Amino acid sequence: MADTTLKISDEIRDRLRTLAEERGLSTRAYVERMVAAIPTEAERAERTAKAIAYVREQFGAELDDDVLREGQVWRQAIAARQVGSRR
């Protein structure tokens, strides 16, 4: 395991420490858990491809490029918090 130093504000450091303590974790363990839980773009693309294949296979749905593009725009809007209940 490698040691890494990150320069962050005192406020964020304290927040990380508090969040970790609330979960009974060290700051290191909490950061590792958070980062491990966030998929990379490649992982997201793989999940998307698997989901599309599943929907096509199980439901016989025709998902053309326009429908897939609309879904991608919708997902990006959710990620950007432009839609949904937490606006």
N, C-alpha and C positions, 0 to 999 in steps of 0.2 A: 504494500500500500504506500502510495506516495503522499508526502505532505505538500500542500499548496497554500500559498498565502494570497488572500484576496483583499484588496483595499475597498472597504465599504464605509459608509457613514456610521457614526456611533449609533444613530437612531435605528438604522437597519440591523446593525449587530445586536442591539438590545432587543429588538423585535424578534429576530431569529432565536435568540436565547430564550425569550419568554414563550414563543410558540413551541420550541423544543421541550422546555420544561413542562408545559401544559400536557404534553403527550408522553411524558416520562422518558424522553430521549435526550441524548447529548446533542449539541448543536451540529456536530459533524454527522451524526446518524440522521438527524432531521433533514439536513441539506442533501445528503445522499439519497434519502427516501424520496424527497421532492423531485430531485433531478431525474432519478430513475423512473419516476411515474410519468414524466412528460415524453411523449413519443417524438422521435425525430421526423423530419419530412419524409424520409424513406420509409419509416415504419408506418406513418399515416397513409402513404400511397399504397403500401402493401395491404393494410387493413381495408382501405377503400376498394381495392381490386377484389379482395376476398368477399367483401360485402356485396358488391355488384354481381359477382359470380353467383353468390348464394341466392340473391333475389331473383336473378334470371333463372336459375335452376329450380328453385322451390316454387316460384310463383308464375313462371313463364312470362314475366314482365319484359317488355321491350324497352330498354333504356337507351335511347339514342343519344347522340352527342349533345343535343340541345338540352335534354332533360338532365344529363350529367353536369353540364355547365351551370344550369340553374341551381342544382344541388350544391355545387361548389361555391357559388356566389352566396347562397343562403348560409352555408357553414361558415364562410368568412365573415358574414354579417353577425352571426351569433358570436364568433370568437372575438370580434371587435366590439361586442356589446351594443350593437346598433339595433338589434331586435331581441325580444325576449322580455321576461318579467323584471330583469334587474337593470333596466335602462337608467 
